[in-house]
């Protein structure tokens, strides 16, 4: 699927950077504060809600996402599970109709809060970024939390140089369970809960959609 998208983009002259390369990986950064809008390049803001669902086992995560602007919404169902060898996690995303989304809401897991965010999407030097700004109501651990995400095959100084200079990036938190949305949404205190997820490795196998589009 990624090869097909990359081929189409090349034919129509769209520069997508290295996002769809086989070596590209998801990266996450903690951001200290939100700059004023004038500091950003052109951007789109979306309202996002995440609901965790009851799953078939402790190693399987299921969630719903509602994302939109101006009262136009898209709905995604995501399953994260170990691969057949148990060495990494596979993520499968499926686009839903509004009816399917409403029906699946009945399976919400009461151990988790609903996560509310403002998601700001923008490009810097043809590199796609999304900035997740956590909103209330939420667990106190999410108060003021801002996370930057992108996909890239770069590393070291090359990666550092492509990050937005107008953001006060505190540190990289890729793979850090303290910044996992699953863990952030837990109602119980992390010191007593048995649901805290320590391993976040995954391979993204999206079905019908990509996070950058919806």
C-alpha positions as CSV (number, residue, x, y, z in Angstrom):
1,X,0.0,0.0,0.0
2,X,2.8,2.4,0.9
3,X,4.6,1.7,-2.3
4,X,1.4,2.5,-4.3
5,X,0.8,5.8,-2.4
6,X,4.5,6.8,-2.9
7,X,4.3,6.0,-6.7
8,X,1.1,8.1,-7.1
9,X,2.6,11.0,-5.2
10,X,5.7,10.9,-7.3
11,X,3.7,11.0,-10.5
12,X,1.6,14.0,-9.5
13,X,4.7,15.8,-8.1
14,X,4.0,15.6,-4.4
15,X,7.1,15.5,-2.2
16,X,6.3,13.2,0.8
17,X,9.8,13.1,2.2
18,X,10.9,9.7,3.7
19,X,7.6,9.0,5.5
20,X,6.7,6.0,3.4
21,X,10.1,4.4,3.1
22,X,10.5,0.9,4.5
23,X,13.0,2.1,7.1
24,X,10.7,5.0,8.3
25,X,9.6,4.7,11.9
26,X,7.1,6.6,14.1
27,X,8.8,9.2,16.4
28,X,7.4,11.0,19.4
29,X,8.6,14.0,21.3
30,X,7.6,15.8,24.4
31,X,7.0,19.6,23.8
32,X,7.2,22.1,26.7
33,X,4.5,24.6,25.6
34,X,2.3,25.6,22.7
35,X,3.6,28.6,20.7
36,X,1.3,31.2,19.4
37,X,-0.4,30.3,16.1
38,X,1.7,32.9,14.2
39,X,4.8,30.8,14.8
40,X,3.4,27.9,12.9
41,X,3.4,27.3,9.1
42,X,-0.1,26.7,7.6
43,X,-1.9,24.1,9.7
44,X,-5.1,22.3,10.2
45,X,-6.6,21.7,13.6
46,X,-8.8,18.6,14.4
47,X,-10.8,17.6,17.4
48,X,-9.9,14.0,18.4
49,X,-11.5,11.6,20.9
50,X,-10.1,8.2,21.7
51,X,-12.0,5.4,23.5
52,X,-10.3,2.2,24.7
53,X,-12.5,-0.9,24.3
54,X,-12.7,-4.2,26.1
55,X,-10.3,-6.7,24.4
56,X,-9.9,-10.4,24.0
57,X,-6.8,-10.6,26.3
58,X,-4.3,-8.6,28.3
59,X,-1.8,-8.4,25.4
60,X,-4.4,-7.0,22.9
61,X,-5.4,-3.3,22.8
62,X,-8.5,-2.1,21.0
63,X,-9.6,1.5,20.6
64,X,-11.8,3.9,18.7
65,X,-10.9,7.2,17.3
66,X,-13.3,10.0,16.3
67,X,-11.6,12.9,14.4
68,X,-12.9,15.9,12.6
69,X,-13.4,19.6,12.2
70,X,-16.5,21.7,11.5
71,X,-18.7,18.9,12.5
72,X,-17.4,16.5,9.8
73,X,-16.0,13.3,11.3
74,X,-14.1,10.2,10.5
75,X,-14.0,7.1,12.6
76,X,-11.2,4.5,13.0
77,X,-11.0,1.2,14.9
78,X,-7.5,0.1,15.9
79,X,-6.3,-3.3,17.2
80,X,-2.8,-3.7,18.6
81,X,-1.6,-7.2,19.3
82,X,1.6,-9.3,19.4
83,X,2.8,-10.8,16.2
84,X,3.0,-14.5,15.8
85,X,6.4,-14.7,17.3
86,X,5.6,-12.3,20.2
87,X,8.6,-10.1,19.5
88,X,6.8,-7.0,18.4
89,X,3.3,-5.6,18.2
90,X,1.1,-5.3,15.0
91,X,-1.3,-2.4,14.6
92,X,-4.3,-2.8,12.3
93,X,-6.5,0.2,11.5
94,X,-10.0,0.0,9.9
95,X,-12.2,2.9,8.8
96,X,-15.7,2.8,10.3
97,X,-19.1,4.2,9.5
98,X,-20.7,6.4,12.1
99,X,-23.2,3.6,12.9
100,X,-20.4,1.1,13.4
101,X,-18.6,3.5,15.7
102,X,-21.7,4.1,17.8
103,X,-22.3,0.4,18.1
104,X,-18.7,-0.3,19.2
105,X,-18.9,2.4,21.9
106,X,-20.9,-0.1,23.9
107,X,-17.7,-2.0,24.4
108,X,-15.8,0.8,26.1
109,X,-13.4,-0.3,28.8
110,X,-14.3,1.4,32.1
111,X,-10.7,1.1,33.3
112,X,-9.8,4.0,30.9
113,X,-10.8,7.6,30.6
114,X,-11.8,9.0,27.2
115,X,-8.8,10.9,25.7
116,X,-9.6,14.4,24.3
117,X,-7.1,16.2,22.1
118,X,-6.6,19.0,19.7
119,X,-4.5,17.6,16.8
120,X,-2.6,20.2,14.8
121,X,-1.2,19.0,11.5
122,X,1.4,20.8,9.5
123,X,4.4,20.5,7.1
124,X,8.0,21.7,7.7
125,X,10.3,21.3,4.7
126,X,7.9,18.7,3.3
127,X,8.0,16.7,6.5
128,X,4.6,15.9,8.0
129,X,4.0,16.5,11.7
130,X,1.1,16.3,14.0
131,X,1.0,18.0,17.4
132,X,-1.3,16.4,20.0
133,X,-2.5,18.9,22.6
134,X,-4.3,17.0,25.4
135,X,-7.6,18.6,26.6
136,X,-9.8,18.3,29.6
137,X,-11.6,16.3,30.9
138,X,-8.6,14.0,31.5
139,X,-6.5,12.4,34.2
140,X,-4.3,14.9,36.0
141,X,-1.2,13.2,34.4
142,X,-2.4,14.6,31.0
143,X,-2.7,18.2,32.1
144,X,-0.7,20.4,29.8
145,X,0.7,17.5,27.9
146,X,1.8,18.2,24.3
147,X,3.3,15.5,22.1
148,X,4.8,15.9,18.6
149,X,4.7,12.9,16.2
150,X,6.2,12.3,12.8
151,X,7.5,9.4,10.7
152,X,11.1,9.4,9.4
153,X,14.0,7.1,8.5
154,X,16.5,9.8,9.5
155,X,18.7,9.6,12.7
156,X,21.2,11.7,14.6
157,X,21.8,15.3,13.5
158,X,19.9,14.7,10.2
159,X,16.8,13.9,12.2
160,X,17.4,16.8,14.7
161,X,17.7,19.3,11.9
162,X,14.4,18.4,10.4
163,X,12.4,19.0,13.6
164,X,10.4,22.2,13.9
165,X,12.7,24.9,15.3
166,X,9.8,27.0,16.6
167,X,8.8,24.2,19.1
168,X,10.5,23.8,22.5
169,X,11.2,20.1,22.3
170,X,12.1,18.7,25.7
171,X,13.1,15.2,24.7
172,X,12.3,12.2,22.5
173,X,9.8,9.8,24.1
174,X,9.5,7.3,21.3
175,X,8.6,3.9,23.0
176,X,8.5,5.4,26.5
177,X,5.5,3.8,28.2
178,X,5.0,6.9,30.4
179,X,3.8,8.7,27.2
180,X,1.7,5.8,25.8
181,X,-1.9,6.9,25.3
182,X,-3.0,3.5,26.6
183,X,-1.2,4.2,29.9
184,X,-2.1,7.9,30.0
185,X,-5.8,7.0,29.8
186,X,-5.8,4.5,32.7
187,X,-8.1,5.6,35.6
188,X,-6.1,3.8,38.3
189,X,-2.8,5.1,39.6
190,X,0.1,3.6,37.8
191,X,1.6,2.4,41.1
192,X,-1.3,0.1,41.8
193,X,-2.8,-0.8,38.4
194,X,-2.1,-4.2,36.8
195,X,-3.0,-2.8,33.3
196,X,0.1,-0.7,32.8
197,X,1.7,-1.6,29.4
198,X,5.5,-1.7,29.4
199,X,6.2,-2.8,25.9
200,X,5.1,-0.5,23.0
201,X,6.9,-1.9,20.0
202,X,4.6,-2.3,17.0
203,X,4.5,-2.7,13.3
204,X,1.8,-0.5,11.6
205,X,-0.4,-2.4,9.2
206,X,-3.1,0.1,8.4
207,X,-6.3,-1.1,6.6
208,X,-8.1,1.4,4.4
209,X,-6.6,4.5,6.0
210,X,-3.5,6.2,7.2
211,X,-3.2,8.5,10.3
212,X,-2.1,11.4,8.2
213,X,-5.3,11.4,6.3
214,X,-8.1,11.2,8.8
